[in-house]
Structure formats: structure tokens, C-alpha cells
Amino acid sequence: MNYFLLGGNCVACSVIALFFLRFWRSSHERLYAIFAAAFWIMGLNWAALGYFNQDEDKTWLYIVRFLAFVLIIYGILDKNRSSRRL
């Protein structure tokens, strides 16, 4: 059951990344590209977590997910900073 849920998380993150890529192609907003990259990283994190069969809280893969969240925060801050210049 655990592998099924990890696979579901991986697929969900990949689909979300594809949606953000589609929005980026139509608007060319950097925020959407950053969000797409962050969700691809999260999807790869879930896939690696199932592949290596390690506990979530005792592995180096937790750092990868942390980097994805840092990327999301960076995208939000970058968007807010660039909107003030206009």
C-alpha cells in the first residue's frame, strides 16, 4: 500500500508540473517555470523514496524535498519583487 501511495504522489506531482509548464508556455512567466521545476523535483523525490525503500525521516531525500520548497519560496519572492518594479 505504501508503494501505491508513493506512486500516486509521484504521478500527482508530475501532472501538476505539466500544468505549470503549459501555463508557462502561454504566458512566459518565470514563476510558472520555477513551480514546474519544484514539482518535478518533488515527483522525483517521491519516486526515489519508493525506489530506495528508506524511511522518509531518516534519509538524505528529505533534503531534496526541502530544496523544492525553497525553490517555491524563491519563485514567490521573485514574483513579488518583480511586480514592484512595474
C-alpha positions in Angstrom: 0.0 0.0 0.0 2.9 2.4 0.8 4.3 2.0 -2.7 0.9 2.7 -4.2 0.7 6.0 -2.3 4.3 6.9 -3.2 3.4 6.3 -6.9 0.3 8.4 -6.6 2.3 11.2 -5.1 4.8 10.9 -7.9 2.2 11.0 -10.6 0.3 13.9 -9.0 3.5 16.0 -8.8 4.3 15.2 -12.4 0.8 16.2 -13.6 1.0 19.4 -11.6 4.4 20.2 -13.1 3.0 19.6 -16.6 0.1 22.1 -15.9 2.6 24.7 -14.8 4.7 24.1 -17.9 1.6 24.7 -20.0 0.9 27.9 -18.2 4.5 29.0 -18.6 4.4 28.3 -22.4 1.3 30.5 -22.8 2.4 33.4 -20.5 6.2 33.1 -20.2 6.1 34.0 -16.5 9.2 32.8 -14.7 7.0 31.9 -11.7 5.3 29.1 -13.6 8.7 27.6 -14.7 10.0 27.7 -11.2 6.9 26.0 -9.9 7.2 23.3 -12.6 10.8 22.6 -11.7 9.9 22.4 -8.0 7.1 19.9 -8.6 9.3 17.8 -10.9 11.9 17.7 -8.1 9.1 16.7 -5.6 7.9 14.0 -8.0 11.5 12.6 -8.4 11.8 12.7 -4.6 8.7 10.5 -4.2 9.9 8.1 -6.8 13.4 7.9 -5.3 11.8 7.3 -1.8 9.9 4.3 -3.1 12.9 3.0 -5.2 15.4 3.2 -2.3 12.9 1.8 0.2 14.0 4.0 3.0 12.2 5.8 5.8 11.1 9.3 5.0 12.6 10.9 8.1 15.9 9.1 8.1 17.2 9.8 4.6 19.0 12.3 2.6 15.9 12.5 0.3 14.3 14.8 2.8 16.9 17.5 1.8 15.7 17.2 -1.8 12.2 18.0 -0.8 13.4 20.9 1.3 15.2 22.3 -1.8 11.9 22.0 -3.8 10.1 24.1 -1.1 13.0 26.6 -1.1 12.5 26.9 -4.9 8.8 27.6 -4.5 9.5 30.3 -1.9 12.2 31.8 -4.2 9.7 31.9 -7.1 7.1 33.7 -4.9 9.6 36.2 -3.6 10.9 36.8 -7.2 7.4 37.4 -8.5 6.6 39.8 -5.7 9.9 41.7 -6.2 9.5 42.0 -10.0 5.9 43.2 -9.7 7.0 46.1 -7.5 9.3 47.4 -10.3 6.5 47.8 -12.7 
